[in-house]
Each structure stands twice: as C-alpha cells, then as structure tokens.
C-alpha cells in the first residue's frame, strides 16, 4: 500500500510544500511513502528519512528521447511497486503515469493545483484525468471549469495549514510589507511594485520584502529602480525559514493574476499577518478570506485598489489587529491532520477514523 507522490521536481513551490508535508505526515502514521520526480532531483523542503525519493529523469526541454527514457524509468518503478497508490500533483505527472503504469496494478488519484483554464493541452490532460479514480481540486470554481465527466469524479480538498508554524505575533509589527512567491508572470509582482510605489509616497518609512526566485528578478529590480523605490524594496530569494522572517510584518500581499490556492497566503493568515490578496481565479483566496473581516480582497490587476488596501491596514491599527485575529482562526479549520485524512479517504485508504 505504498503512496507515491508524482512531481517534476521540488525546487520550492506551493505544490511541493504540500507534498512534503503530506509525505512526512503519512510516514509518521506508518504508511510507506515515495516521491517520484521525473524532471529533476532538487528537494528543498525537509523530508522524513523514511520518505523514499526516486529520480526518474531530468528536464526534457521537449526532447522525445529524454521523455522516452523517463517513461521507461517510471514504468520500472511502478513494476517494482505493484498495487501502489499514485498521487499525481501535476498534469504532466498524470499523463506520464497513465502511460508508464499501463497494465500494472495501481490506484490513481490526481490533484490539480492551478487554474485549469490556464493549462494548454486540455484534451491530453482530460484523457489522463479520466483514468483517475478521483480528481482532487482546491475550489468549487476549479471544479466548474472541467467537463461533466471529470466533475463527477472530482472532490474539493483545500490546502492545509502546516504544523509547527509560529504562533500569531502580538507585539508591535515592523513597517515591513512582504510577498512570497516565484518571480514569474502569474504572480504579477509588477502590480505589487506599482502599488507599493504609490503607498511609499505616503509612507516612505515602510519596506517591501519579496521572497522567491524566478526569471523576472532582473526585470523587477529594474522596475523598482525606475519607480524610485529600489532603496525600500528587497529581493530576498528563497528562504528555508520564511515564516520566521515574515512573522512580525505589517502585512502580506498576494498580487497574482491567477492561483490555485497560495500556501504562502494561508501561512500568513495562520500566523496572524494582515493579508491582502487579489480576488483571482480560481477562487482560492476567496475560499480562505472573508473580505474585510479576515483579510482584504482587491480586483485582479488594479494597482489603485491594492494601494488603498495597503493604506487602510497601515493607517488603521485596530482594523489591522482584527484582520490578524480573524485570519489566524484558519489554523484549526484547515489543520494538516484533517487535510491528510481527506486525501486518504478519497483514495480509499482510510475508511474508519
């Protein structure tokens, strides 16, 4: 009854963090667990030593020979682990697993982690998803975007709040605005920089700290320079201890054009950091934030609205404290134990609690 998580690589994203947390939780419960990586060998999140990590290939760049070798390695792994439960956390992993495990006894669960409407190759994706026994989605909006045949197999399971997080900070917060996410177009850090530039004119003593790596880093640094805010904007890269580094910040901002569910946003809420997020497809932020009570939602791409939300938190401390108190209540509602149970129930592994 080995549980096999399938991912391309684990270089430091939200899906990878959830997989690492679930893998660690399951081995603690006594389940054999493996993580099958098919396009790299990086693992930045700590894993229990009992979690098996298998490397089935490297990034192919579209090279069919590399992809064929990858499939051969994956098929060899599935033959060695007949009867395993495949938990695929990406579209390509689902497609490759369907091909590699053909004719080999296994159970198959897919977890979609992003906006389904943004994915190319929908026909191939849907073909592989229909081979799964269950498709785990993060929001009802995601479910509605799929064809009826897939919706019938789908269940909504939100992201967990990770164990071991710092308790909500209760002292005077630093004049620091933080954002955590890969530096790529989806996250729209350009919008964040524009909004912070307007905010900075009113509150020049605040700093903006952006955690994450990605291809847009140089472009974003140039934008900060052009806006005249480069002295107050800090690009912090990837951090293994980001929770401790942002714990006492004045606010957290998610400026994405679209998301599944942002793990960094969930963690900020759970730690009591006042949160602002774009109300982006596919409804992940809206699922966790009661606008005006546990956080603030702003329209996608609206720099003026984002600036106004930042000003409201900075200039109304009692309001900021109420956001902090209400946001942190998600710790219990979405605990790792509860979410881990849901995955096992939908896979048919856990039937009696």
The 8 nearest C-alpha neighbors of each residue, nearest first, counted from 0:
[[1, 83, 2, 82, 84, 31, 30, 348],
 [0, 2, 31, 83, 32, 84, 3, 30],
 [1, 3, 84, 32, 83, 85, 33, 31],
 [4, 2, 33, 85, 34, 86, 32, 84],
 [3, 5, 34, 86, 87, 35, 85, 33],
 [6, 4, 87, 35, 92, 88, 34, 36],
 [7, 5, 36, 8, 88, 92, 89, 35],
 [6, 8, 38, 37, 36, 39, 92, 5],
 [9, 7, 39, 36, 6, 38, 41, 10],
 [8, 10, 42, 41, 15, 11, 43, 12],
 [11, 9, 41, 43, 42, 8, 12, 15],
 [10, 12, 9, 43, 15, 13, 16, 44],
 [13, 11, 15, 14, 16, 10, 9, 181],
 [12, 14, 16, 15, 262, 17, 261, 11],
 [15, 13, 17, 16, 12, 18, 112, 88],
 [14, 16, 18, 12, 13, 9, 17, 19],
 [15, 17, 13, 19, 14, 18, 20, 12],
 [16, 18, 20, 14, 15, 19, 21, 13],
 [17, 19, 15, 21, 16, 20, 22, 14],
 [20, 18, 16, 22, 17, 21, 15, 23],
 [21, 19, 17, 23, 18, 22, 24, 16],
 [20, 22, 24, 18, 23, 19, 25, 17],
 [23, 21, 19, 25, 24, 20, 18, 32],
 [22, 24, 20, 21, 26, 25, 47, 19],
 [25, 23, 21, 27, 22, 26, 20, 28],
 [24, 26, 28, 22, 27, 30, 23, 21],
 [25, 27, 29, 30, 28, 23, 24, 31],
 [28, 26, 24, 25, 29, 23, 30, 47],
 [27, 29, 25, 26, 30, 24, 23, 31],
 [30, 28, 26, 27, 25, 31, 32, 24],
 [29, 31, 26, 25, 28, 32, 1, 2],
 [32, 30, 1, 26, 2, 29, 33, 0],
 [33, 31, 2, 50, 1, 3, 30, 26],
 [34, 32, 51, 3, 50, 52, 2, 4],
 [33, 35, 4, 52, 3, 5, 53, 51],
 [34, 36, 5, 53, 4, 54, 52, 33],
 [37, 35, 7, 54, 6, 8, 55, 38],
 [36, 38, 55, 56, 7, 54, 39, 57],
 [39, 37, 57, 58, 7, 56, 8, 36],
 [40, 38, 57, 8, 41, 58, 37, 56],
 [39, 41, 8, 54, 42, 36, 38, 9],
 [42, 40, 9, 10, 8, 39, 43, 11],
 [41, 43, 9, 44, 10, 40, 8, 45],
 [44, 42, 10, 11, 41, 9, 45, 239],
 [43, 45, 42, 46, 19, 16, 11, 9],
 [46, 44, 43, 47, 19, 42, 23, 20],
 [45, 47, 48, 23, 19, 44, 50, 22],
 [46, 48, 49, 23, 50, 45, 26, 22],
 [49, 47, 50, 46, 51, 23, 45, 26],
 [48, 50, 47, 51, 26, 32, 31, 46],
 [51, 49, 32, 48, 33, 47, 52, 46],
 [50, 52, 33, 34, 49, 32, 53, 48],
 [53, 51, 34, 33, 35, 50, 54, 36],
 [52, 54, 35, 36, 34, 55, 51, 33],
 [53, 55, 36, 56, 37, 35, 40, 52],
 [56, 54, 37, 72, 69, 73, 36, 53],
 [57, 55, 37, 69, 38, 54, 39, 58],
 [56, 58, 38, 39, 59, 37, 55, 40],
 [57, 59, 38, 60, 39, 56, 37, 65],
 [60, 58, 61, 62, 65, 57, 66, 38],
 [59, 61, 62, 58, 65, 63, 66, 57],
 [60, 62, 59, 63, 66, 65, 58, 64],
 [61, 63, 59, 60, 65, 64, 66, 67],
 [64, 62, 66, 65, 67, 61, 59, 68],
 [63, 65, 67, 66, 62, 68, 59, 69],
 [66, 64, 68, 67, 63, 59, 62, 69],
 [67, 65, 69, 63, 64, 68, 59, 70],
 [66, 68, 64, 70, 69, 65, 63, 71],
 [69, 67, 71, 65, 70, 66, 72, 64],
 [70, 68, 66, 56, 72, 67, 71, 55],
 [71, 69, 73, 67, 68, 72, 99, 74],
 [70, 72, 68, 74, 69, 73, 75, 67],
 [73, 71, 75, 69, 55, 70, 74, 68],
 [72, 74, 70, 76, 75, 71, 55, 99],
 [75, 73, 99, 77, 71, 76, 72, 100],
 [74, 76, 72, 78, 73, 77, 71, 79],
 [77, 75, 73, 79, 74, 78, 72, 80],
 [76, 78, 80, 74, 79, 75, 81, 100],
 [79, 77, 75, 80, 76, 81, 74, 103],
 [78, 80, 76, 77, 81, 75, 74, 82],
 [81, 79, 77, 78, 83, 76, 82, 1],
 [82, 80, 78, 104, 83, 77, 79, 105],
 [81, 83, 105, 104, 80, 0, 84, 106],
 [84, 82, 1, 105, 0, 81, 80, 2],
 [83, 85, 106, 2, 107, 105, 3, 1],
 [84, 86, 107, 3, 106, 108, 87, 4],
 [87, 85, 4, 108, 109, 3, 5, 107],
 [86, 88, 5, 109, 93, 4, 89, 92],
 [89, 87, 110, 6, 5, 109, 111, 86],
 [90, 88, 92, 91, 87, 6, 93, 111],
 [89, 91, 93, 92, 124, 94, 88, 111],
 [92, 90, 94, 93, 89, 95, 124, 7],
 [93, 91, 95, 89, 90, 94, 5, 87],
 [92, 94, 96, 90, 91, 87, 95, 127],
 [93, 95, 91, 127, 97, 96, 92, 90],
 [96, 94, 92, 98, 97, 93, 99, 91],
 [97, 95, 99, 93, 98, 94, 100, 92],
 [96, 98, 94, 100, 95, 99, 101, 93],
 [97, 99, 95, 96, 101, 100, 94, 70],
 [100, 98, 74, 96, 70, 101, 97, 73],
 [99, 101, 103, 97, 96, 98, 74, 77],
 [100, 102, 98, 103, 99, 97, 96, 104],
 [101, 103, 100, 104, 99, 105, 98, 97],
 [102, 104, 100, 101, 105, 81, 78, 77],
 [105, 103, 82, 81, 102, 106, 83, 100],
 [106, 104, 82, 83, 84, 81, 103, 107],
 [107, 105, 84, 85, 83, 82, 108, 104],
 [106, 108, 85, 131, 132, 84, 86, 105],
 [107, 109, 86, 133, 131, 132, 134, 85],
 [110, 108, 134, 87, 86, 135, 88, 133],
 [109, 111, 135, 88, 134, 87, 136, 112],
 [112, 110, 136, 113, 135, 88, 89, 109],
 [113, 111, 259, 110, 14, 88, 137, 89],
 [114, 112, 259, 258, 115, 111, 260, 281],
 [113, 115, 116, 117, 259, 281, 258, 141],
 [116, 114, 117, 118, 113, 141, 144, 145],
 [115, 117, 114, 118, 144, 119, 141, 121],
 [118, 116, 115, 114, 119, 113, 257, 121],
 [117, 119, 115, 116, 121, 120, 114, 113],
 [120, 118, 121, 117, 116, 124, 122, 115],
 [119, 121, 122, 123, 124, 118, 125, 90],
 [120, 122, 124, 123, 119, 125, 118, 126],
 [123, 121, 125, 124, 120, 126, 127, 119],
 [122, 124, 126, 125, 121, 120, 127, 94],
 [125, 123, 121, 127, 122, 126, 128, 90],
 [124, 126, 128, 122, 127, 123, 121, 129],
 [127, 125, 123, 129, 124, 128, 122, 130],
 [126, 128, 94, 124, 130, 125, 129, 93],
 [129, 127, 125, 130, 131, 126, 124, 109],
 [128, 130, 126, 131, 127, 125, 149, 148],
 [129, 131, 128, 127, 132, 126, 97, 107],
 [132, 130, 107, 128, 129, 108, 133, 109],
 [131, 133, 107, 108, 130, 152, 134, 106],
 [132, 134, 108, 152, 131, 153, 135, 109],
 [135, 133, 153, 109, 110, 152, 108, 154],
 [134, 136, 110, 154, 155, 153, 109, 111],
 [137, 135, 155, 111, 138, 154, 156, 110],
 [136, 138, 157, 155, 156, 259, 260, 135],
 [139, 137, 140, 141, 155, 136, 283, 282],
 [138, 140, 142, 141, 143, 155, 137, 136],
 [141, 139, 143, 138, 142, 281, 282, 144],
 [142, 140, 138, 139, 144, 143, 281, 136],
 [141, 143, 139, 140, 144, 145, 150, 136],
 [142, 144, 140, 141, 145, 139, 150, 146],
 [143, 145, 141, 142, 140, 115, 146, 116],
 [144, 146, 143, 142, 150, 149, 147, 141],
 [147, 145, 148, 149, 150, 144, 143, 125],
 [146, 148, 150, 149, 151, 145, 143, 152],
 [149, 147, 151, 146, 150, 152, 129, 145],
 [148, 150, 152, 151, 147, 146, 145, 153],
 [151, 149, 147, 153, 152, 148, 142, 145],
 [150, 152, 149, 148, 153, 147, 154, 146],
 [153, 151, 133, 149, 150, 134, 132, 154],
 [154, 152, 134, 150, 151, 135, 133, 149],
 [153, 155, 135, 136, 134, 156, 152, 133],
 [156, 154, 136, 137, 135, 138, 157, 139],
 [155, 157, 137, 136, 135, 154, 158, 338],
 [158, 156, 137, 159, 155, 138, 338, 333],
 [157, 159, 156, 160, 260, 137, 262, 338],
 [160, 158, 335, 333, 334, 338, 161, 157],
 [159, 161, 334, 333, 335, 330, 266, 162],
 [160, 162, 335, 159, 164, 163, 334, 20],
 [163, 161, 164, 335, 160, 334, 20, 336],
 [164, 162, 165, 161, 166, 160, 335, 242],
 [163, 165, 162, 166, 161, 270, 242, 266],
 [166, 164, 167, 270, 163, 243, 242, 246],
 [165, 167, 270, 168, 164, 271, 269, 163],
 [168, 166, 270, 271, 169, 165, 327, 269],
 [169, 167, 247, 170, 166, 246, 271, 270],
 [168, 170, 167, 171, 172, 247, 271, 320],
 [171, 169, 168, 172, 247, 173, 167, 320],
 [172, 170, 173, 169, 247, 168, 249, 248],
 [171, 173, 247, 249, 248, 170, 174, 175],
 [174, 172, 248, 175, 249, 247, 171, 205],
 [175, 173, 205, 249, 206, 172, 248, 176],
 [174, 176, 206, 248, 173, 249, 205, 207],
 [175, 177, 207, 250, 249, 251, 206, 208],
 [178, 176, 208, 251, 207, 209, 252, 175],
 [177, 179, 209, 252, 251, 210, 253, 208],
 [180, 178, 210, 211, 209, 263, 177, 181],
 [181, 179, 211, 210, 182, 178, 186, 263],
 [180, 182, 211, 212, 213, 183, 186, 179],
 [183, 181, 213, 212, 215, 211, 216, 214],
 [182, 184, 181, 185, 215, 213, 186, 214],
 [183, 185, 187, 186, 182, 188, 215, 256],
 [186, 184, 187, 256, 183, 255, 257, 258],
 [185, 187, 255, 184, 188, 183, 254, 256],
 [188, 186, 255, 189, 184, 185, 190, 254],
 [187, 189, 191, 190, 186, 192, 254, 182],
 [190, 188, 192, 187, 191, 193, 219, 222],
 [189, 191, 193, 188, 192, 187, 302, 194],
 [190, 192, 188, 194, 189, 193, 195, 254],
 [191, 193, 195, 189, 194, 190, 196, 188],
 [194, 192, 190, 196, 191, 195, 189, 302],
 [195, 193, 306, 302, 191, 197, 196, 192],
 [194, 196, 198, 192, 197, 193, 199, 191],
 [195, 197, 199, 193, 194, 198, 192, 228],
 [198, 196, 195, 194, 199, 200, 306, 193],
 [197, 199, 195, 200, 196, 201, 306, 202],
 [200, 198, 203, 202, 196, 201, 197, 195],
 [199, 201, 198, 197, 202, 203, 196, 195],
 [202, 200, 199, 198, 203, 197, 310, 204],
 [201, 203, 199, 204, 200, 205, 198, 310],
 [204, 202, 199, 205, 200, 201, 198, 206],
 [203, 205, 202, 206, 174, 199, 231, 175],
 [206, 204, 174, 203, 175, 202, 207, 199],
 [205, 207, 231, 175, 232, 176, 174, 208],
 [206, 208, 176, 232, 177, 175, 231, 233],
 [209, 207, 233, 177, 232, 234, 176, 206],
 [208, 210, 178, 234, 177, 235, 179, 233],
 [211, 209, 179, 235, 236, 237, 178, 234],
 [212, 210, 236, 181, 237, 180, 179, 182],
 [211, 213, 236, 181, 182, 237, 216, 210],
 [214, 212, 182, 181, 215, 183, 216, 211],
 [213, 215, 216, 183, 182, 212, 217, 218],
 [216, 214, 218, 182, 213, 217, 183, 219],
 [215, 217, 219, 218, 214, 213, 182, 220],
 [218, 216, 220, 219, 215, 221, 214, 222],
 [219, 217, 221, 215, 220, 216, 222, 214],
 [220, 218, 222, 216, 221, 217, 215, 223],
 [219, 221, 223, 217, 222, 218, 216, 224],
 [222, 220, 224, 218, 219, 223, 225, 217],
 [221, 223, 219, 225, 224, 220, 226, 218],
 [224, 222, 229, 220, 226, 228, 221, 225],
 [225, 223, 229, 221, 227, 222, 226, 228],
 [224, 226, 222, 227, 223, 221, 228, 229],
 [227, 225, 223, 224, 228, 222, 196, 229],
 [226, 228, 224, 225, 229, 223, 230, 196],
 [227, 229, 223, 230, 231, 226, 224, 232],
 [228, 230, 223, 224, 232, 231, 227, 220],
 [229, 231, 228, 232, 227, 233, 224, 206],
 [232, 230, 206, 229, 228, 207, 233, 205],
 [233, 231, 207, 229, 230, 208, 206, 228],
 [234, 232, 208, 235, 209, 207, 231, 229],
 [233, 235, 209, 236, 208, 210, 232, 211],
 [234, 236, 210, 209, 233, 208, 237, 211],
 [237, 235, 211, 210, 212, 234, 238, 209],
 [236, 238, 211, 210, 212, 235, 239, 11],
 [237, 239, 241, 240, 236, 210, 235, 211],
 [238, 240, 241, 237, 44, 43, 242, 11],
 [241, 239, 238, 242, 243, 244, 245, 237],
 [240, 242, 244, 238, 243, 239, 245, 210],
 [243, 241, 244, 245, 240, 246, 164, 165],
 [242, 244, 246, 241, 245, 240, 165, 247],
 [243, 245, 241, 242, 246, 240, 247, 248],
 [244, 246, 248, 242, 243, 247, 241, 177],
 [247, 245, 243, 242, 248, 244, 168, 270],
 [248, 246, 172, 245, 168, 173, 249, 272],
 [249, 247, 175, 173, 245, 172, 250, 246],
 [250, 248, 172, 175, 174, 173, 176, 247],
 [249, 251, 273, 176, 248, 272, 274, 177],
 [250, 252, 274, 177, 178, 176, 275, 273],
 [253, 251, 275, 178, 276, 274, 254, 177],
 [252, 254, 276, 255, 178, 275, 277, 251],
 [253, 255, 277, 187, 276, 186, 191, 252],
 [256, 254, 186, 187, 257, 185, 253, 277],
 [255, 257, 185, 279, 299, 186, 187, 254],
 [258, 256, 280, 279, 255, 185, 281, 114],
 [259, 257, 260, 113, 114, 280, 281, 261],
 [258, 260, 113, 112, 114, 283, 281, 261],
 [259, 261, 283, 258, 262, 284, 137, 158],
 [260, 262, 264, 263, 265, 259, 258, 13],
 [263, 261, 265, 264, 13, 266, 260, 158],
 [262, 264, 266, 261, 265, 179, 267, 180],
 [265, 263, 267, 261, 262, 266, 268, 253],
 [266, 264, 262, 268, 263, 267, 269, 261],
 [267, 265, 269, 263, 268, 264, 270, 262],
 [266, 268, 264, 270, 272, 269, 265, 263],
 [269, 267, 326, 271, 265, 327, 266, 270],
 [268, 270, 327, 266, 271, 330, 267, 329],
 [271, 269, 167, 267, 268, 272, 327, 166],
 [270, 272, 323, 167, 327, 268, 269, 326],
 [271, 273, 267, 323, 250, 270, 268, 274],
 [274, 272, 250, 323, 322, 319, 251, 271],
 [275, 273, 251, 294, 250, 252, 272, 295],
 [274, 276, 295, 252, 294, 296, 251, 253],
 [277, 275, 253, 296, 252, 254, 278, 297],
 [276, 278, 297, 299, 279, 296, 254, 298],
 [279, 277, 296, 298, 297, 299, 276, 284],
 [278, 280, 257, 277, 256, 299, 282, 281],
 [281, 279, 257, 282, 258, 114, 278, 283],
 [280, 282, 140, 114, 141, 283, 259, 279],
 [281, 283, 280, 285, 284, 279, 140, 286],
 [282, 284, 260, 286, 285, 259, 281, 138],
 [283, 285, 286, 287, 282, 288, 278, 260],
 [284, 286, 288, 282, 283, 287, 278, 289],
 [285, 287, 283, 284, 288, 282, 138, 289],
 [286, 288, 285, 284, 289, 283, 265, 329],
 [289, 287, 285, 294, 293, 290, 284, 286],
 [288, 290, 293, 292, 291, 294, 287, 285],
 [291, 289, 295, 294, 292, 288, 296, 293],
 [290, 292, 295, 294, 293, 289, 322, 296],
 [293, 291, 289, 290, 322, 294, 325, 321],
 [292, 294, 326, 322, 325, 289, 288, 291],
 [295, 293, 274, 288, 290, 322, 291, 292],
 [294, 296, 275, 290, 291, 276, 274, 297],
 [297, 295, 276, 278, 277, 290, 275, 294],
 [296, 298, 277, 278, 304, 305, 276, 299],
 [299, 297, 277, 278, 301, 300, 296, 304],
 [298, 300, 277, 301, 256, 279, 278, 297],
 [299, 301, 302, 298, 190, 256, 254, 277],
 [302, 300, 304, 303, 298, 299, 305, 297],
 [303, 301, 194, 305, 304, 190, 306, 300],
 [302, 304, 306, 305, 301, 307, 194, 197],
 [305, 303, 307, 306, 301, 302, 297, 308],
 [304, 306, 302, 308, 303, 307, 194, 297],
 [305, 307, 194, 309, 303, 304, 308, 198],
 [308, 306, 304, 310, 305, 309, 311, 303],
 [307, 309, 311, 305, 310, 306, 304, 312],
 [310, 308, 306, 312, 307, 311, 313, 305],
 [311, 309, 313, 307, 308, 312, 314, 306],
 [312, 310, 308, 314, 309, 313, 315, 307],
 [313, 311, 319, 309, 315, 310, 314, 308],
 [312, 314, 310, 311, 315, 309, 316, 249],
 [313, 315, 311, 312, 310, 316, 309, 319],
 [314, 316, 318, 312, 317, 313, 311, 319],
 [317, 315, 319, 318, 320, 314, 312, 313],
 [318, 316, 320, 319, 315, 321, 322, 312],
 [317, 319, 321, 316, 320, 315, 322, 312],
 [320, 318, 316, 322, 312, 317, 321, 273],
 [319, 321, 323, 317, 322, 318, 316, 324],
 [320, 322, 318, 324, 323, 319, 325, 317],
 [323, 321, 293, 319, 325, 320, 273, 294],
 [322, 324, 271, 320, 273, 326, 321, 272],
 [325, 323, 321, 322, 327, 326, 271, 320],
 [326, 324, 293, 322, 327, 323, 328, 321],
 [325, 327, 293, 268, 323, 328, 324, 322],
 [326, 328, 269, 271, 268, 329, 325, 324],
 [329, 327, 330, 326, 325, 331, 269, 324],
 [328, 330, 332, 327, 331, 333, 269, 326],
 [331, 329, 328, 269, 332, 333, 334, 160],
 [330, 332, 334, 329, 333, 328, 160, 327],
 [331, 333, 329, 330, 334, 328, 337, 160],
 [334, 332, 159, 331, 160, 330, 329, 335],
 [333, 335, 160, 331, 337, 336, 159, 330],
 [334, 336, 159, 338, 337, 161, 160, 339],
 [337, 335, 339, 334, 338, 340, 24, 159],
 [336, 338, 340, 334, 339, 335, 341, 333],
 [337, 339, 341, 335, 340, 336, 159, 334],
 [340, 338, 336, 342, 341, 337, 335, 21],
 [341, 339, 343, 337, 338, 342, 344, 336],
 [340, 342, 338, 344, 339, 343, 345, 337],
 [343, 341, 345, 339, 344, 340, 346, 338],
 [344, 342, 348, 346, 349, 340, 341, 345],
 [345, 343, 349, 341, 347, 346, 342, 348],
 [344, 346, 342, 347, 343, 341, 133, 348],
 [347, 345, 343, 344, 348, 342, 108, 133],
 [348, 346, 344, 345, 349, 343, 350, 342],
 [349, 347, 343, 346, 344, 350, 345, 0],
 [350, 348, 344, 343, 347, 351, 340, 352],
 [349, 351, 344, 348, 347, 352, 343, 345],
 [350, 352, 349, 344, 348, 340, 347, 343],
 [351, 350, 349, 340, 344, 343, 341, 337]]
